[in-house]
Amino acid sequence: MPNCTDQTSVDTGKAAELVLAAVAGHFETTNPTDLLETHNLLVCIGAEAYNLADRSLHGDGPAMSKAAFALAPEIPEGSTRGAYAALLREVLAANGGQA
């Protein structure tokens, strides 16, 4: 499997699923009862893509972030981080990805 920083052929769909699975895990374990705001989701998606891109600002991190954000469902009003994590798991399961 190519490294996520290889600029040749990262599967952005699979990478988006990996990013969202990591975001779900983070939201489940870090302040799951806090309300989720859009900027928190954006920052977490960017951070998880950065981690999956071997903590590099070069390569596929930006593409992975964009693909993950495109796959992520809208945040329901009043949603907690934990409830949104469950929603992410449902989306991933529906797409046949990691749940």
N, C-alpha and C positions, 0 to 999 in steps of 0.2 A: 504494500500500500504506500503511495507516495506521501511524503511529509506534507502537512498542510501549508507549509511555506513554499513548496515547489510551485512555481508559476506555470507549470505545464498543464495539469489536469486535475484540479480538485473538483470533486462532485459537490457543487454548491447545495443541491437538495439534501444530500446526506449530511453535509457540514451544517446546514441550517438546523437539521434535526438534532445533531450533536450539541449545538449551541443551546437550543431550546431545552433539551434535556438537562444540561448543566444549569441553566437559569431556573428551571423547575426545582432542581435539587437545592439550589441556593435559597430560593424563596421558602422552601419547606423547612429549612433548618435555621434560617436567619430571620428573626422577627416575623414569623408566619402570621401573626394576628394583626400586624400593622396594615393600614390601608396602603394600597399600591397606587402610586402616581406614575403618569406616563414617563417622566424623566427618570424615575428609578428603573423602569423597564429598559429604557434606552441605554442607560449606563451599564446595566447588568448584561445586556446583550453584547455591547461593545467589549466589556471586560472578559466575558466568556469566549468571544471570538478571538480576542487577543491571546488568551491562555491557550486556546486550541491551535493558534498559529505560532506556537513555540515562543510566545511572549515577544513577538517581533512586530514592528510597525510596517514591515515590508511584506510582500507576498499576498496571501489570500484573505487576510483578516477583514479588510473592508468589504469584500465580496461576501464573505461569510456573514458579517453583520447585516448587510442589506437583505440577503436571502432569509436570514432568521427573522428579521423584522417583518418581511413580507408574509412569512408563514404564520407569525404570531397573531392570535385573535385580538380583537379590540378588548380593552379592559372594561369589564362591566362596572357601571357606577357603583361605588361603595365596596368594591372587591378588595379583599385582603390579599396579602402576598401568598398565603397558603391556599386560598381558594383559587387564585389565578394559577398557581402551580398545578393544581388538580385539572384546571381547564387546559393547560399546556399538555399535560399527560394524555388527556382525551384527544386532543388534536394530533399528537404524535401517534397514538394508537390507531386513530382513524386513517392516518397516512401510511400505516404499516411500519412506522419507525419505532424508535425507542420509547417505551412508556415508563 
